[in-house]
Amino acid sequence: MRHITGWSVDAALEEYRGFAEPKVRDCDVQYIKEYQVSSLQGLFINKARQPYDAVLTGPRMTRMVVFTAMVMMIMLATAFFW
């Protein structure tokens, strides 16, 4: 996760070693060193390239809001009649 969010490999390894000591495994260190972030491009939004307003628009957001409202109504109705 640290690798994906822009941490250097050295910083990620330092954190790993801090939590894993005394059981640091060479296979874990090798995995962290060789992990390719490019396959997860766009997972995190770069605010410099895309304004926050652009994230909250579009049909996917509308569907999410409608779905959330329906779930909340069902939960409230269930709680009221229970």
PDB file of N, CA, C and O in Angstrom:
ATOM      1  N   MET A   1       0.825  -1.191   0.000  1.00  0.00           N
ATOM      2  CA  MET A   1       0.000   0.000   0.000  1.00  0.00           C
ATOM      3  C   MET A   1       0.869   1.254   0.000  1.00  0.00           C
ATOM      4  O   MET A   1       0.569   2.226  -0.693  1.00  0.00           O
ATOM      5  N   ARG A   2       1.932   1.227   0.769  1.00  0.00           N
ATOM      6  CA  ARG A   2       2.825   2.389   0.817  1.00  0.00           C
ATOM      7  C   ARG A   2       3.439   2.653  -0.547  1.00  0.00           C
ATOM      8  O   ARG A   2       3.601   3.804  -0.954  1.00  0.00           O
ATOM      9  N   HIS A   3       3.770   1.611  -1.230  1.00  0.00           N
ATOM     10  CA  HIS A   3       4.371   1.721  -2.551  1.00  0.00           C
ATOM     11  C   HIS A   3       3.402   2.413  -3.514  1.00  0.00           C
ATOM     12  O   HIS A   3       3.815   3.259  -4.308  1.00  0.00           O
ATOM     13  N   ILE A   4       2.142   2.062  -3.448  1.00  0.00           N
ATOM     14  CA  ILE A   4       1.127   2.609  -4.348  1.00  0.00           C
ATOM     15  C   ILE A   4       0.901   4.092  -4.086  1.00  0.00           C
ATOM     16  O   ILE A   4       0.676   4.861  -5.020  1.00  0.00           O
ATOM     17  N   THR A   5       0.959   4.501  -2.811  1.00  0.00           N
ATOM     18  CA  THR A   5       0.673   5.897  -2.466  1.00  0.00           C
ATOM     19  C   THR A   5       1.863   6.818  -2.635  1.00  0.00           C
ATOM     20  O   THR A   5       1.783   7.998  -2.295  1.00  0.00           O
ATOM     21  N   GLY A   6       2.979   6.293  -3.162  1.00  0.00           N
ATOM     22  CA  GLY A   6       4.091   7.156  -3.497  1.00  0.00           C
ATOM     23  C   GLY A   6       5.288   7.086  -2.569  1.00  0.00           C
ATOM     24  O   GLY A   6       6.251   7.829  -2.761  1.00  0.00           O
ATOM     25  N   TRP A   7       5.259   6.223  -1.574  1.00  0.00           N
ATOM     26  CA  TRP A   7       6.426   6.084  -0.700  1.00  0.00           C
ATOM     27  C   TRP A   7       7.574   5.496  -1.502  1.00  0.00           C
ATOM     28  O   TRP A   7       7.362   4.750  -2.458  1.00  0.00           O
ATOM     29  N   SER A   8       8.784   5.837  -1.107  1.00  0.00           N
ATOM     30  CA  SER A   8       9.945   5.210  -1.735  1.00  0.00           C
ATOM     31  C   SER A   8      10.039   3.760  -1.261  1.00  0.00           C
ATOM     32  O   SER A   8       9.489   3.394  -0.223  1.00  0.00           O
ATOM     33  N   VAL A   9      10.734   2.959  -2.029  1.00  0.00           N
ATOM     34  CA  VAL A   9      10.909   1.554  -1.666  1.00  0.00           C
ATOM     35  C   VAL A   9      11.660   1.451  -0.331  1.00  0.00           C
ATOM     36  O   VAL A   9      11.339   0.605   0.504  1.00  0.00           O
ATOM     37  N   ASP A  10      12.653   2.311  -0.141  1.00  0.00           N
ATOM     38  CA  ASP A  10      13.420   2.279   1.110  1.00  0.00           C
ATOM     39  C   ASP A  10      12.547   2.594   2.318  1.00  0.00           C
ATOM     40  O   ASP A  10      12.675   1.952   3.360  1.00  0.00           O
ATOM     41  N   ALA A  11      11.659   3.583   2.184  1.00  0.00           N
ATOM     42  CA  ALA A  11      10.771   3.939   3.297  1.00  0.00           C
ATOM     43  C   ALA A  11       9.790   2.808   3.595  1.00  0.00           C
ATOM     44  O   ALA A  11       9.520   2.510   4.758  1.00  0.00           O
ATOM     45  N   ALA A  12       9.261   2.184   2.558  1.00  0.00           N
ATOM     46  CA  ALA A  12       8.333   1.068   2.755  1.00  0.00           C
ATOM     47  C   ALA A  12       9.043  -0.108   3.424  1.00  0.00           C
ATOM     48  O   ALA A  12       8.483  -0.753   4.310  1.00  0.00           O
ATOM     49  N   LEU A  13      10.265  -0.381   3.001  1.00  0.00           N
ATOM     50  CA  LEU A  13      11.025  -1.473   3.619  1.00  0.00           C
ATOM     51  C   LEU A  13      11.366  -1.160   5.070  1.00  0.00           C
ATOM     52  O   LEU A  13      11.346  -2.049   5.921  1.00  0.00           O
ATOM     53  N   GLU A  14      11.675   0.087   5.349  1.00  0.00           N
ATOM     54  CA  GLU A  14      11.976   0.474   6.733  1.00  0.00           C
ATOM     55  C   GLU A  14      10.756   0.251   7.628  1.00  0.00           C
ATOM     56  O   GLU A  14      10.881  -0.261   8.740  1.00  0.00           O
ATOM     57  N   GLU A  15       9.580   0.637   7.137  1.00  0.00           N
ATOM     58  CA  GLU A  15       8.367   0.416   7.921  1.00  0.00           C
ATOM     59  C   GLU A  15       8.103  -1.081   8.104  1.00  0.00           C
ATOM     60  O   GLU A  15       7.752  -1.529   9.195  1.00  0.00           O
ATOM     61  N   TYR A  16       8.277  -1.846   7.022  1.00  0.00           N
ATOM     62  CA  TYR A  16       8.075  -3.290   7.106  1.00  0.00           C
ATOM     63  C   TYR A  16       8.994  -3.903   8.162  1.00  0.00           C
ATOM     64  O   TYR A  16       8.559  -4.685   9.008  1.00  0.00           O
ATOM     65  N   ARG A  17      10.249  -3.538   8.095  1.00  0.00           N
ATOM     66  CA  ARG A  17      11.216  -4.099   9.052  1.00  0.00           C
ATOM     67  C   ARG A  17      10.868  -3.693  10.482  1.00  0.00           C
ATOM     68  O   ARG A  17      11.050  -4.480  11.411  1.00  0.00           O
ATOM     69  N   GLY A  18      10.374  -2.480  10.663  1.00  0.00           N
ATOM     70  CA  GLY A  18       9.984  -2.027  12.000  1.00  0.00           C
ATOM     71  C   GLY A  18       8.868  -2.866  12.597  1.00  0.00           C
ATOM     72  O   GLY A  18       8.854  -3.111  13.803  1.00  0.00           O
ATOM     73  N   PHE A  19       7.942  -3.303  11.772  1.00  0.00           N
ATOM     74  CA  PHE A  19       6.831  -4.126  12.265  1.00  0.00           C
ATOM     75  C   PHE A  19       7.159  -5.613  12.268  1.00  0.00           C
ATOM     76  O   PHE A  19       6.608  -6.360  13.076  1.00  0.00           O
ATOM     77  N   ALA A  20       8.039  -6.054  11.385  1.00  0.00           N
ATOM     78  CA  ALA A  20       8.289  -7.487  11.228  1.00  0.00           C
ATOM     79  C   ALA A  20       9.432  -8.013  12.098  1.00  0.00           C
ATOM     80  O   ALA A  20       9.534  -9.223  12.301  1.00  0.00           O
ATOM     81  N   GLU A  21      10.291  -7.136  12.615  1.00  0.00           N
ATOM     82  CA  GLU A  21      11.411  -7.608  13.427  1.00  0.00           C
ATOM     83  C   GLU A  21      10.887  -8.445  14.577  1.00  0.00           C
ATOM     84  O   GLU A  21       9.863  -8.073  15.150  1.00  0.00           O
ATOM     85  N   PRO A  22      11.487  -9.497  14.939  1.00  0.00           N
ATOM     86  CA  PRO A  22      12.709 -10.101  14.445  1.00  0.00           C
ATOM     87  C   PRO A  22      12.462 -11.136  13.347  1.00  0.00           C
ATOM     88  O   PRO A  22      13.353 -11.929  13.042  1.00  0.00           O
ATOM     89  N   LYS A  23      11.295 -11.143  12.762  1.00  0.00           N
ATOM     90  CA  LYS A  23      10.955 -12.186  11.780  1.00  0.00           C
ATOM     91  C   LYS A  23      10.863 -11.636  10.360  1.00  0.00           C
ATOM     92  O   LYS A  23       9.938 -11.978   9.623  1.00  0.00           O
ATOM     93  N   VAL A  24      11.805 -10.794   9.975  1.00  0.00           N
ATOM     94  CA  VAL A  24      11.830 -10.266   8.611  1.00  0.00           C
ATOM     95  C   VAL A  24      12.123 -11.419   7.659  1.00  0.00           C
ATOM     96  O   VAL A  24      13.089 -12.161   7.840  1.00  0.00           O
ATOM     97  N   ARG A  25      11.276 -11.560   6.642  1.00  0.00           N
ATOM     98  CA  ARG A  25      11.476 -12.651   5.675  1.00  0.00           C
ATOM     99  C   ARG A  25      12.040 -12.083   4.382  1.00  0.00           C
ATOM    100  O   ARG A  25      11.572 -11.063   3.874  1.00  0.00           O
ATOM    101  N   ASP A  26      13.047 -12.759   3.864  1.00  0.00           N
ATOM    102  CA  ASP A  26      13.689 -12.321   2.625  1.00  0.00           C
ATOM    103  C   ASP A  26      12.714 -12.279   1.461  1.00  0.00           C
ATOM    104  O   ASP A  26      12.817 -11.410   0.596  1.00  0.00           O
ATOM    105  N   CYS A  27      11.767 -13.210   1.430  1.00  0.00           N
ATOM    106  CA  CYS A  27      10.799 -13.230   0.325  1.00  0.00           C
ATOM    107  C   CYS A  27       9.899 -11.989   0.371  1.00  0.00           C
ATOM    108  O   CYS A  27       9.509 -11.474  -0.677  1.00  0.00           O
ATOM    109  N   ASP A  28       9.565 -11.504   1.573  1.00  0.00           N
ATOM    110  CA  ASP A  28       8.762 -10.286   1.691  1.00  0.00           C
ATOM    111  C   ASP A  28       9.548  -9.063   1.218  1.00  0.00           C
ATOM    112  O   ASP A  28       9.016  -8.211   0.505  1.00  0.00           O
ATOM    113  N   VAL A  29      10.807  -8.986   1.619  1.00  0.00           N
ATOM    114  CA  VAL A  29      11.665  -7.876   1.200  1.00  0.00           C
ATOM    115  C   VAL A  29      11.797  -7.871  -0.319  1.00  0.00           C
ATOM    116  O   VAL A  29      11.707  -6.813  -0.943  1.00  0.00           O
ATOM    117  N   GLN A  30      12.006  -9.013  -0.905  1.00  0.00           N
ATOM    118  CA  GLN A  30      12.137  -9.125  -2.355  1.00  0.00           C
ATOM    119  C   GLN A  30      10.841  -8.705  -3.051  1.00  0.00           C
ATOM    120  O   GLN A  30      10.882  -8.015  -4.070  1.00  0.00           O
ATOM    121  N   TYR A  31       9.705  -9.113  -2.513  1.00  0.00           N
ATOM    122  CA  TYR A  31       8.409  -8.748  -3.094  1.00  0.00           C
ATOM    123  C   TYR A  31       8.212  -7.233  -3.068  1.00  0.00           C
ATOM    124  O   TYR A  31       7.780  -6.643  -4.059  1.00  0.00           O
ATOM    125  N   ILE A  32       8.528  -6.607  -1.940  1.00  0.00           N
ATOM    126  CA  ILE A  32       8.375  -5.154  -1.822  1.00  0.00           C
ATOM    127  C   ILE A  32       9.292  -4.443  -2.817  1.00  0.00           C
ATOM    128  O   ILE A  32       8.890  -3.462  -3.442  1.00  0.00           O
ATOM    129  N   LYS A  33      10.510  -4.931  -2.964  1.00  0.00           N
ATOM    130  CA  LYS A  33      11.462  -4.308  -3.882  1.00  0.00           C
ATOM    131  C   LYS A  33      11.026  -4.428  -5.336  1.00  0.00           C
ATOM    132  O   LYS A  33      11.231  -3.495  -6.113  1.00  0.00           O
ATOM    133  N   GLU A  34      10.433  -5.546  -5.719  1.00  0.00           N
ATOM    134  CA  GLU A  34      10.117  -5.803  -7.126  1.00  0.00           C
ATOM    135  C   GLU A  34       8.678  -5.465  -7.516  1.00  0.00           C
ATOM    136  O   GLU A  34       8.317  -5.596  -8.686  1.00  0.00           O
ATOM    137  N   TYR A  35       7.862  -5.040  -6.576  1.00  0.00           N
ATOM    138  CA  TYR A  35       6.455  -4.767  -6.855  1.00  0.00           C
ATOM    139  C   TYR A  35       6.326  -3.667  -7.910  1.00  0.00           C
ATOM    140  O   TYR A  35       6.991  -2.636  -7.815  1.00  0.00           O
ATOM    141  N   GLN A  36       5.482  -3.883  -8.903  1.00  0.00           N
ATOM    142  CA  GLN A  36       5.267  -2.937  -9.990  1.00  0.00           C
ATOM    143  C   GLN A  36       3.978  -2.161  -9.762  1.00  0.00           C
ATOM    144  O   GLN A  36       2.891  -2.736  -9.806  1.00  0.00           O
ATOM    145  N   VAL A  37       4.090  -0.884  -9.523  1.00  0.00           N
ATOM    146  CA  VAL A  37       2.934  -0.039  -9.233  1.00  0.00           C
ATOM    147  C   VAL A  37       2.158   0.304 -10.502  1.00  0.00           C
ATOM    148  O   VAL A  37       0.975   0.636 -10.420  1.00  0.00           O
ATOM    149  N   SER A  38       2.777   0.235 -11.644  1.00  0.00           N
ATOM    150  CA  SER A  38       2.154   0.672 -12.894  1.00  0.00           C
ATOM    151  C   SER A  38       0.828  -0.019 -13.186  1.00  0.00           C
ATOM    152  O   SER A  38      -0.022   0.563 -13.860  1.00  0.00           O
ATOM    153  N   SER A  39       0.625  -1.234 -12.704  1.00  0.00           N
ATOM    154  CA  SER A  39      -0.628  -1.941 -12.965  1.00  0.00           C
ATOM    155  C   SER A  39      -1.795  -1.346 -12.185  1.00  0.00           C
ATOM    156  O   SER A  39      -2.951  -1.666 -12.460  1.00  0.00           O
ATOM    157  N   LEU A  40      -1.501  -0.486 -11.214  1.00  0.00           N
ATOM    158  CA  LEU A  40      -2.548   0.126 -10.405  1.00  0.00           C
ATOM    159  C   LEU A  40      -2.640   1.632 -10.639  1.00  0.00           C
ATOM    160  O   LEU A  40      -3.110   2.365  -9.769  1.00  0.00           O
ATOM    161  N   GLN A  41      -2.199   2.096 -11.798  1.00  0.00           N
ATOM    162  CA  GLN A  41      -2.262   3.515 -12.130  1.00  0.00           C
ATOM    163  C   GLN A  41      -3.705   3.994 -12.026  1.00  0.00           C
ATOM    164  O   GLN A  41      -4.626   3.300 -12.458  1.00  0.00           O
ATOM    165  N   GLY A  42      -3.900   5.160 -11.463  1.00  0.00           N
ATOM    166  CA  GLY A  42      -5.226   5.746 -11.363  1.00  0.00           C
ATOM    167  C   GLY A  42      -6.017   5.276 -10.160  1.00  0.00           C
ATOM    168  O   GLY A  42      -7.172   5.671 -10.000  1.00  0.00           O
ATOM    169  N   LEU A  43      -5.439   4.451  -9.315  1.00  0.00           N
ATOM    170  CA  LEU A  43      -6.160   3.983  -8.135  1.00  0.00           C
ATOM    171  C   LEU A  43      -6.413   5.133  -7.166  1.00  0.00           C
ATOM    172  O   LEU A  43      -7.470   5.211  -6.541  1.00  0.00           O
ATOM    173  N   PHE A  44      -5.441   6.012  -7.053  1.00  0.00           N
ATOM    174  CA  PHE A  44      -5.578   7.183  -6.210  1.00  0.00           C
ATOM    175  C   PHE A  44      -5.670   8.412  -7.101  1.00  0.00           C
ATOM    176  O   PHE A  44      -4.989   8.491  -8.124  1.00  0.00           O
ATOM    177  N   ILE A  45      -6.497   9.359  -6.725  1.00  0.00           N
ATOM    178  CA  ILE A  45      -6.727  10.550  -7.526  1.00  0.00           C
ATOM    179  C   ILE A  45      -5.658  11.581  -7.202  1.00  0.00           C
ATOM    180  O   ILE A  45      -5.412  11.893  -6.037  1.00  0.00           O
ATOM    181  N   ASN A  46      -5.034  12.099  -8.234  1.00  0.00           N
ATOM    182  CA  ASN A  46      -4.076  13.169  -8.065  1.00  0.00           C
ATOM    183  C   ASN A  46      -4.858  14.473  -8.100  1.00  0.00           C
ATOM    184  O   ASN A  46      -5.355  14.863  -9.157  1.00  0.00           O
ATOM    185  N   LYS A  47      -4.974  15.155  -6.965  1.00  0.00           N
ATOM    186  CA  LYS A  47      -5.789  16.364  -6.884  1.00  0.00           C
ATOM    187  C   LYS A  47      -5.261  17.480  -7.777  1.00  0.00           C
ATOM    188  O   LYS A  47      -6.020  18.365  -8.173  1.00  0.00           O
ATOM    189  N   ALA A  48      -3.990  17.450  -8.094  1.00  0.00           N
ATOM    190  CA  ALA A  48      -3.434  18.472  -8.968  1.00  0.00           C
ATOM    191  C   ALA A  48      -3.956  18.314 -10.391  1.00  0.00           C
ATOM    192  O   ALA A  48      -4.097  19.305 -11.107  1.00  0.00           O
ATOM    193  N   ARG A  49      -4.242  17.097 -10.807  1.00  0.00           N
ATOM    194  CA  ARG A  49      -4.716  16.852 -12.166  1.00  0.00           C
ATOM    195  C   ARG A  49      -6.232  16.835 -12.265  1.00  0.00           C
ATOM    196  O   ARG A  49      -6.776  17.160 -13.320  1.00  0.00           O
ATOM    197  N   GLN A  50      -6.920  16.470 -11.210  1.00  0.00           N
ATOM    198  CA  GLN A  50      -8.368  16.328 -11.287  1.00  0.00           C
ATOM    199  C   GLN A  50      -8.995  17.010 -10.076  1.00  0.00           C
ATOM    200  O   GLN A  50      -8.759  16.589  -8.943  1.00  0.00           O
ATOM    201  N   PRO A  51      -9.792  18.060 -10.296  1.00  0.00           N
ATOM    202  CA  PRO A  51     -10.411  18.743  -9.165  1.00  0.00           C
ATOM    203  C   PRO A  51     -11.415  17.845  -8.456  1.00  0.00           C
ATOM    204  O   PRO A  51     -11.980  16.925  -9.047  1.00  0.00           O
ATOM    205  N   TYR A  52     -11.622  18.130  -7.188  1.00  0.00           N
ATOM    206  CA  TYR A  52     -12.513  17.325  -6.356  1.00  0.00           C
ATOM    207  C   TYR A  52     -13.917  17.277  -6.927  1.00  0.00           C
ATOM    208  O   TYR A  52     -14.570  16.236  -6.860  1.00  0.00           O
ATOM    209  N   ASP A  53     -14.398  18.382  -7.490  1.00  0.00           N
ATOM    210  CA  ASP A  53     -15.754  18.419  -8.048  1.00  0.00           C
ATOM    211  C   ASP A  53     -15.947  17.394  -9.148  1.00  0.00           C
ATOM    212  O   ASP A  53     -17.038  16.844  -9.292  1.00  0.00           O
ATOM    213  N   ALA A  54     -14.916  17.128  -9.925  1.00  0.00           N
ATOM    214  CA  ALA A  54     -15.035  16.181 -11.027  1.00  0.00           C
ATOM    215  C   ALA A  54     -15.246  14.765 -10.524  1.00  0.00           C
ATOM    216  O   ALA A  54     -15.839  13.941 -11.220  1.00  0.00           O
ATOM    217  N   VAL A  55     -14.769  14.475  -9.329  1.00  0.00           N
ATOM    218  CA  VAL A  55     -14.930  13.134  -8.763  1.00  0.00           C
ATOM    219  C   VAL A  55     -16.372  12.893  -8.356  1.00  0.00           C
ATOM    220  O   VAL A  55     -16.850  11.761  -8.431  1.00  0.00           O
ATOM    221  N   LEU A  56     -17.071  13.925  -7.929  1.00  0.00           N
ATOM    222  CA  LEU A  56     -18.422  13.783  -7.406  1.00  0.00           C
ATOM    223  C   LEU A  56     -19.509  14.002  -8.451  1.00  0.00           C
ATOM    224  O   LEU A  56     -20.650  14.295  -8.093  1.00  0.00           O
ATOM    225  N   THR A  57     -19.189  13.870  -9.707  1.00  0.00           N
ATOM    226  CA  THR A  57     -20.195  14.055 -10.751  1.00  0.00           C
ATOM    227  C   THR A  57     -20.302  12.794 -11.596  1.00  0.00           C
ATOM    228  O   THR A  57     -19.471  11.890 -11.513  1.00  0.00           O
ATOM    229  N   GLY A  58     -21.329  12.764 -12.395  1.00  0.00           N
ATOM    230  CA  GLY A  58     -21.479  11.667 -13.337  1.00  0.00           C
ATOM    231  C   GLY A  58     -22.510  10.650 -12.903  1.00  0.00           C
ATOM    232  O   GLY A  58     -23.001  10.682 -11.774  1.00  0.00           O
ATOM    233  N   PRO A  59     -22.836   9.742 -13.818  1.00  0.00           N
ATOM    234  CA  PRO A  59     -23.887   8.761 -13.572  1.00  0.00           C
ATOM    235  C   PRO A  59     -23.547   7.756 -12.469  1.00  0.00           C
ATOM    236  O   PRO A  59     -24.447   7.281 -11.776  1.00  0.00           O
ATOM    237  N   ARG A  60     -22.276   7.426 -12.298  1.00  0.00           N
ATOM    238  CA  ARG A  60     -21.923   6.473 -11.238  1.00  0.00           C
ATOM    239  C   ARG A  60     -22.223   7.058  -9.865  1.00  0.00           C
ATOM    240  O   ARG A  60     -22.707   6.354  -8.979  1.00  0.00           O
ATOM    241  N   MET A  61     -21.936   8.342  -9.688  1.00  0.00           N
ATOM    242  CA  MET A  61     -22.212   8.997  -8.418  1.00  0.00           C
ATOM    243  C   MET A  61     -23.719   9.056  -8.175  1.00  0.00           C
ATOM    244  O   MET A  61     -24.180   8.833  -7.055  1.00  0.00           O
ATOM    245  N   THR A  62     -24.476   9.354  -9.215  1.00  0.00           N
ATOM    246  CA  THR A  62     -25.931   9.413  -9.086  1.00  0.00           C
ATOM    247  C   THR A  62     -26.483   8.057  -8.657  1.00  0.00           C
ATOM    248  O   THR A  62     -27.320   7.981  -7.757  1.00  0.00           O
ATOM    249  N   ARG A  63     -26.018   6.995  -9.295  1.00  0.00           N
ATOM    250  CA  ARG A  63     -26.472   5.645  -8.925  1.00  0.00           C
ATOM    251  C   ARG A  63     -26.101   5.320  -7.487  1.00  0.00           C
ATOM    252  O   ARG A  63     -26.888   4.709  -6.763  1.00  0.00           O
ATOM    253  N   MET A  64     -24.900   5.727  -7.068  1.00  0.00           N
ATOM    254  CA  MET A  64     -24.469   5.447  -5.710  1.00  0.00           C
ATOM    255  C   MET A  64     -25.345   6.180  -4.692  1.00  0.00           C
ATOM    256  O   MET A  64     -25.713   5.609  -3.666  1.00  0.00           O
ATOM    257  N   VAL A  65     -25.677   7.432  -4.970  1.00  0.00           N
ATOM    258  CA  VAL A  65     -26.516   8.208  -4.052  1.00  0.00           C
ATOM    259  C   VAL A  65     -27.913   7.608  -3.976  1.00  0.00           C
ATOM    260  O   VAL A  65     -28.468   7.479  -2.884  1.00  0.00           O
ATOM    261  N   VAL A  66     -28.490   7.242  -5.112  1.00  0.00           N
ATOM    262  CA  VAL A  66     -29.831   6.646  -5.130  1.00  0.00           C
ATOM    263  C   VAL A  66     -29.827   5.313  -4.385  1.00  0.00           C
ATOM    264  O   VAL A  66     -30.724   5.046  -3.585  1.00  0.00           O
ATOM    265  N   PHE A  67     -28.830   4.485  -4.642  1.00  0.00           N
ATOM    266  CA  PHE A  67     -28.738   3.199  -3.963  1.00  0.00           C
ATOM    267  C   PHE A  67     -28.601   3.379  -2.457  1.00  0.00           C
ATOM    268  O   PHE A  67     -29.255   2.679  -1.684  1.00  0.00           O
ATOM    269  N   THR A  68     -27.754   4.313  -2.039  1.00  0.00           N
ATOM    270  CA  THR A  68     -27.563   4.567  -0.612  1.00  0.00           C
ATOM    271  C   THR A  68     -28.860   5.051   0.025  1.00  0.00           C
ATOM    272  O   THR A  68     -29.196   4.630   1.132  1.00  0.00           O
ATOM    273  N   ALA A  69     -29.587   5.924  -0.653  1.00  0.00           N
ATOM    274  CA  ALA A  69     -30.857   6.415  -0.126  1.00  0.00           C
ATOM    275  C   ALA A  69     -31.865   5.282   0.018  1.00  0.00           C
ATOM    276  O   ALA A  69     -32.596   5.223   1.007  1.00  0.00           O
ATOM    277  N   MET A  70     -31.910   4.387  -0.956  1.00  0.00           N
ATOM    278  CA  MET A  70     -32.835   3.254  -0.874  1.00  0.00           C
ATOM    279  C   MET A  70     -32.489   2.344   0.299  1.00  0.00           C
ATOM    280  O   MET A  70     -33.377   1.898   1.025  1.00  0.00           O
ATOM    281  N   VAL A  71     -31.222   2.075   0.481  1.00  0.00           N
ATOM    282  CA  VAL A  71     -30.793   1.223   1.593  1.00  0.00           C
ATOM    283  C   VAL A  71     -31.152   1.876   2.919  1.00  0.00           C
ATOM    284  O   VAL A  71     -31.638   1.205   3.829  1.00  0.00           O
ATOM    285  N   MET A  72     -30.916   3.178   3.036  1.00  0.00           N
ATOM    286  CA  MET A  72     -31.250   3.890   4.278  1.00  0.00           C
ATOM    287  C   MET A  72     -32.758   3.852   4.550  1.00  0.00           C
ATOM    288  O   MET A  72     -33.177   3.687   5.696  1.00  0.00           O
ATOM    289  N   MET A  73     -33.577   4.004   3.494  1.00  0.00           N
ATOM    290  CA  MET A  73     -35.022   3.962   3.677  1.00  0.00           C
ATOM    291  C   MET A  73     -35.468   2.578   4.141  1.00  0.00           C
ATOM    292  O   MET A  73     -36.332   2.465   5.011  1.00  0.00           O
ATOM    293  N   ILE A  74     -34.893   1.541   3.577  1.00  0.00           N
ATOM    294  CA  ILE A  74     -35.233   0.176   3.985  1.00  0.00           C
ATOM    295  C   ILE A  74     -34.832  -0.058   5.433  1.00  0.00           C
ATOM    296  O   ILE A  74     -35.586  -0.651   6.205  1.00  0.00           O
ATOM    297  N   MET A  75     -33.649   0.405   5.798  1.00  0.00           N
ATOM    298  CA  MET A  75     -33.188   0.220   7.182  1.00  0.00           C
ATOM    299  C   MET A  75     -34.083   0.970   8.169  1.00  0.00           C
ATOM    300  O   MET A  75     -34.421   0.442   9.228  1.00  0.00           O
ATOM    301  N   LEU A  76     -34.463   2.193   7.824  1.00  0.00           N
ATOM    302  CA  LEU A  76     -35.329   2.969   8.708  1.00  0.00           C
ATOM    303  C   LEU A  76     -36.716   2.345   8.810  1.00  0.00           C
ATOM    304  O   LEU A  76     -37.291   2.285   9.898  1.00  0.00           O
ATOM    305  N   ALA A  77     -37.258   1.881   7.687  1.00  0.00           N
ATOM    306  CA  ALA A  77     -38.573   1.257   7.705  1.00  0.00           C
ATOM    307  C   ALA A  77     -38.559  -0.020   8.530  1.00  0.00           C
ATOM    308  O   ALA A  77     -39.498  -0.304   9.273  1.00  0.00           O
ATOM    309  N   THR A  78     -37.492  -0.777   8.392  1.00  0.00           N
ATOM    310  CA  THR A  78     -37.367  -2.008   9.163  1.00  0.00           C
ATOM    311  C   THR A  78     -37.271  -1.713  10.654  1.00  0.00           C
ATOM    312  O   THR A  78     -37.892  -2.400  11.465  1.00  0.00           O
ATOM    313  N   ALA A  79     -36.505  -0.709  11.014  1.00  0.00           N
ATOM    314  CA  ALA A  79     -36.342  -0.346  12.422  1.00  0.00           C
ATOM    315  C   ALA A  79     -37.649   0.207  12.991  1.00  0.00           C
ATOM    316  O   ALA A  79     -37.974  -0.049  14.150  1.00  0.00           O
ATOM    317  N   PHE A  80     -38.396   0.956  12.191  1.00  0.00           N
ATOM    318  CA  PHE A  80     -39.642   1.558  12.653  1.00  0.00           C
ATOM    319  C   PHE A  80     -40.720   0.506  12.909  1.00  0.00           C
ATOM    320  O   PHE A  80     -41.453   0.597  13.894  1.00  0.00           O
ATOM    321  N   PHE A  81     -40.820  -0.491  12.028  1.00  0.00           N
ATOM    322  CA  PHE A  81     -41.867  -1.492  12.159  1.00  0.00           C
ATOM    323  C   PHE A  81     -41.465  -2.684  13.006  1.00  0.00           C
ATOM    324  O   PHE A  81     -42.309  -3.515  13.340  1.00  0.00           O
ATOM    325  N   TRP A  82     -40.221  -2.781  13.352  1.00  0.00           N
ATOM    326  CA  TRP A  82     -39.754  -3.926  14.132  1.00  0.00           C
ATOM    327  C   TRP A  82     -40.172  -3.750  15.513  1.00  0.00           C
ATOM    328  O   TRP A  82     -39.886  -4.599  16.357  1.00  0.00           O
TER     329      TRP A  82
END
